[in-house]
Structures are given as C-alpha cells and as structure tokens.
C-alpha cells in the first residue's frame, strides 16, 4: 500500500504470503511484511515549546525500514 498523508510524507509498505500444503488440510503459511520499503527519512515535527533550547529544530524521526517474518502452522 502507498500512503500520502497531509503532512507530505510518502511511505510504501509491502506484504507477501505463501502457503505450503503438508498433509490433508494441514498447511504451513510463510508471511513477510516490509514497512517503509524505500527507507525514506520521515522527520517528525519541529519542537514547538517556546521554553525549549531546541525550539524550531527537528530532533527525531519516525521508524526506519522494518522487516517482519511470520510462520504459521494450520491444522
């Protein structure tokens, strides 16, 4: 899926699933998901507290690319 929220960031997520039959109705399912496939930097909003020494600076970013694997046995 592609998401383009109002803030102007662009994110691409991907998921792939494969099922392998074993015996009768038993099967193993392998799933891979990748979030932020393009590994774009997604900066957070600047610090908006007037009392902060970092006022107006961007001090953090959202998560980088994340890979998630899953294995499921169905019977």
N, C-alpha and C positions, 0 to 999 in steps of 0.2 A: 504494500500500500504506500501511497505517497501522501504526505500531509503538508499543507502550506497554511499554517495558522496566520492570524492577523499580524503577529509580531515580525513576520518576514523570514522566519527560519524555514529551511527545506530539509525534510527528513524522508529517507527511503528505508522501509522495513521489508524483510523477505522471510518466507517460511516454506519449507519443503517437507513432504511426508511420503514415506514408502512403507507398504505393508508386505510382509512375507508370510505366506501360509505355511503352517508346520504340519499339523495332522488334524483332519476333520475340520472343526470350526476353530481350532487353536491358531493363533497367529501372533507374530511379533511385528510391532509398528515402530519405525525409527522416524524421529522428527528432528529437524534442525531449523532454528529460527535465528535470524540476524537482525539486530536493531541498529539503525544508523549505518547502513551498508556503505555509504560513501564516506563515512567517517568525517563529516563536516563539523567544524567547530561551531557549537551553539552557545554563544555567550549569554549570560544572564543579564538582567537589567542593572544599570549603574546604581551605586549606593545613593539613596535619596535622603538619608538622615543629615540634617544640617549641622549637627554636633559632631559628626564623624570626621576624622582626618582624611578618610578616603572618599569624601563626598564627590560625586560625579565620576568616580572611577569604577570600572568593571573589575570585580575581584574574584569571579569564579565563572565556571562554565558547566553546562549540563553533561550528562554521561557521554563518554566516547563510544565507539563501536562495541556492541555486546553480542556474544555468540552463546547460544543456549542449545544443548542437545538433550533429547529425551528418548528413552527406550521403554516400550510398553508391551506387556505380555497379556493378551486377551484370550480367555477360555470360556 
